[in-house]
Amino acid sequence: MKKYMFFLFWLLFLSKVSLAQYRVILDADIDSDVDDVEALAMVHALADQQKIDFLGVIVTSDDPYAAECTSAINKYYGRPRLPIGVLKQQANLKNHSRYTRQIATEFPHRLKSQAKAEDATTLYRKLLSKSPDASVVIITIGHLTNLQNLLTSGADKYSGLSGKELVNKKVAKWLCMGGQFPAGKEANFYRPDPGSTVYCLQNWEKPVIFAGWEVGEKIKTGGEYLKSKLTPGSPVYRAYELYNNFKGRASWDQVAVFLLTEASGKYFEMVNNGYCQVNADGSNKWVPGEKSNQAYVQFKPDVNYEEIGRLMDDMIIK
């Protein structure tokens, strides 16, 4: 009996350790909307609580200040050297964000310009190659151009594996803010690169969980409650102030990060009897059928959306 109890204890201990050892790469389009900012801060909060190991940020954006803005937030949360990768060789960079340039200008950060950031595909491959097998969670909260570039990449100095082989070896799962379920057309899937969505969903073989538009739309964060809890010296405070002066905003990107937490199981359940079909224009629908490596989340009955938003806001209070 004692041996059995010791064995049970050891299994529980190992399960907790393995959860704590998830290594996270966040792939964000931190520019047009402000939900990316809180989502990034939430990943930092989970790292502060030693629930995950934050490996780096991939910035999938055509805003020239997006990477510097990310660097400023990383510094504020105590990780000034957290590696940042960007999509290189974009022809038309344009500052279209309501907050990236201001945060890059007003807050200290280590990265001096987007040009100084690492290439996104190279950084993806470097971080994955240095990680234990099946240990990495990739969270995408933007369009999937850089993820496609990873999947199609070839062997390099970091690994002799192809991108798809490297993903299959090192990644545990992918959490994706994208799509609309059971059917619809959502920005991360169709704008500006729907082809990358089609490619990624057709070629991704590890587990993937979609947090669709219809879920995040119901959860509001970044309102007066967050304003009352943050200091004006926070880049998150400044981002929400610049975006809509704390009028509150839907929490699309935050849901994908929230799925890393144990608390998410209280509010969400997964639908995995089928797969997500994406058309050439980026529209999607869920095709019912046998269980697959794909799933999407939906609310459990009678959940309190305001309660979820409060939990998300509370995560980032520093």
N, C-alpha and C positions, 0 to 999 in steps of 0.2 A: 504493500500500500504506500509506504514511504517513497519507494522508487517511482511509483506511478505519479504521486503528487509532485515529486521533484521534476519529473519529465514534463508534466503539465505546466509547471511554473516556468520551466526553461523555454517551452514553446511560446508561452505568452510573452516572456521577456524578449525573445527573438523577434516576435511579430511587432512589438513596440519599437525595437531598435531599427528594424527594416523600414518602418514607417518614417522614423526620424531621419533616416539616411536617404530619403528621396532627394535627388539633386535636380534643381529646377532651372530651366532656361526659359525666360520670358521673351516672346516675340511680339512686339507692340508697334502699332502705328500711332505713336504718341504725337498727335498734331491736331486733327480736326475736332475731336471730341475730348472732353475732360475726364471721361471714365477711365481712360488709360492711366491717368495720373494716380487716381486712388488705387487702381489695380496694382500698379507698380509698388505703391506704398504698402499694400497688403502683403505682397511677397516679401518685402523687407521685414514686415512685422513677424511673419512666420519664421523667417530666418533668425530674428532676434530671440524668438521663443524656442529656438533650436529644434523646430519641427521639420525644417527642410534645410538643405544646403543650397544657397543661391549662387549659381555658377556664373551667370552673365545675362546681358540683355541684347537681343537682336532688335534693331530699330528698322522697321520696314516702312519708310516714309520718304516723301519727296520734299519735305520741309527742311531747309538747311540748318535750322536751329533745333531740330528734334533731338539729335544726339547730345548736344550740349545741355538741353533741358533735362534729359535723362541723367546726364552726369551730375547736374546740380542736385537732383532728387536723391541720387545715390550717395552723394557726399553728405547731404543733410541727414540721411539715415545711417551714417557711419561707415559707408562702403565706397570711399572715393576712388578706389582702384578696381572696382568691379568692372570686368571687361565689357566693352560695348562694340557690337558689330553693326555695320550699316550696309545698305544696298549701294554698291559702287556704280560708277559710270551711268548715272541718270542724267539724261539730257537737259531736263527742264526743272531745276530745283526752284521752288518758290515758297516764300514765307506766307502761308495762308492760315496759320493757326492764330487763335486769339491769345495764346499764352506762351508759346515756346520761346520766341525772341525775348520777351520781357524776363522770363525766368532765367534764360541763359545770360542776360545782361545784368540782372539784379542780384543773382545768387552766385556764390563761389563754386567753382567746379574745376576738376583736373583736366578734362578734355577741352582742348583749345579751339577745335573746329571739327566739323564733320570729316574733313579730309584727313584728320589725324586718327580717326577711328579705324578699327580693324575691318577688313572685309568680312561681311556677314557669313558667307559660306565657309571661309577659312576658320572663323571663330567657332562656328557650329562644329566643324570637324575636330578642331583642337579640343574643345570641351568634352565632346562625346568620347574621343579616343582615350582621354585620361580618366574616364569614369568606369566604375565597375559595370559588369554586364547587367542589363535590365534594371538600371538604377535611376535613369533620368526621366523626368516628366517634362515634356515640352508643352508650354501654354502659349497658344497663339490668340492674340486679341486684335488682329488686323488682317490684311489680305495676305495671301500665302505664297507670294513670289519667292521669298527667301527660303521657305520650307521646300518648295519645288527645286530651287537651286541646290539645296542640300541633297535631296533625293537623287538628283541627276549628276551630282559631282563624282569625279573620279578619284582614284588613289592619289595621295600626296605624301608629304614628309611626315604627317601625323598618323596616317593609317594606310595600309595597302588595300583596304576594303573600298568598294564603291559606296556612294552615299546611302543607297538603299540597304546594302549589307551592314553598314555601320549603324544605321538606325535600328535595324532588326536585332542587332547584337546588344546595343547599349541602352535603348529606350524602353522604359516600362509601359508608358502610355502617353497619349496626346490628349490634352484638354483644349477644346477649340470653341471660342466664341464665334459662331458663324451659322448662317442658315436660318430658316424659319420652319417650324414644325407644327403639324405634319407636312405643310407645304407653304411655299412663298418665295420671296426674293429679298435677300438681305445684303447690305452694303459690303461686308467683308467678303462675301462669296462672289459678288458681281462687279465690284469697283475697286481698283481700276484694272484688275487682271483676272477675269473669270477663268481663263485657261489654266492658271495655276491651281485653282480650286478643283477643276475637273481632273487634272493630273494627280494631285495629291490624294484625292479620295479614291482614285482608281488604283493607285500604287502603294498606298499605306496598308501595311499588313499587321501592325501591332494594334492593341486596343485604342480606340478613339471615342471620346465622349463629347457630344456637341451641346453647348449652352446656346440655345436659339434666341432670336430677337424677342420672341413672345414671352420669354421668362424674364429677362432683364428689364423689359419695358415696364413691368408691374412693380419693380422695386426702386424706390427713390432714395438717393443718397445726396450728399453735398448740399444740404439745406441749412437752415438756421441752427439746427442741432450741431452739425459739424463746425459751423462758424463759431459757436460758443465754446467749443472744446479745443480748437486749434489756436496756436499763437499766430499773429500776423507775420511773424518771422519765418513761417513755414512755407516752402514752395508749393505745397499742396493747397494751403490757404490762398496763396496768391493766384494759383491756377483757377480755382473756383470763383474767386473774386473777379478775375478778368473774364471768365467764361460767361457767367450770368449773374454775378453778385449774389451767390448762394440762394438762388431760387429753387434749387433742387434739380436733379437730373436722373434720368434712367440709368440703371446699373448693369448694362450689358456685359462689359468686360469684367466687372468685379465677380460676376457669378462664376466664370471660368476659374478664377483664383479661389473663390470660396469653396469650390468642390474639393480642394485639397484638405479642408478642415473636417474634423469629426462631426462638427455641428451641422454640416450640410445634409447629413443623413436624416435629420429631423424634418427637413423642409422639402427635400427633393427625392424623387425616385427615377429610375432609369427605364427607358423603353428600348429593348435591344432585340426584339423579334422582327428583324428586317435589316434594311440598309438605306443609306441616304444616296439618292440619285441626283446628280447635278447636270443641268443642261449647259449648252455652250454659252448661254447668256448669263450664267451664274444662278439662275433660279433653281430651286431644289424641291424635292418631295421625298417623303419617307415611304419606301416600298415594303409593306408587311411581308413577312416570310419567316424563315428559320433564323435562329439566333446567329449573329455574326460578330465580327470584331468591332462593330460600330454600335453606338447607342446615343440617344439624346435624353436630356433630363426634362422632367415636368414636375410641377408642384404636387405635393401630396395634398389630399383634401383638407380644406379649411385652414390653410396656413395663413399666418399674419405677415403680409408683405412689409408692413412698417417695422415689424420686429426684425426681419432679415436685414433691412436697410440700416437699422440702428446697430446691429452686430457688425456689419461691414464698416460703418463709420468708426465704431469703437476700436476696431482692430488697429487703426492707424494713428490713434491719438498718442502723442509722444510728449 
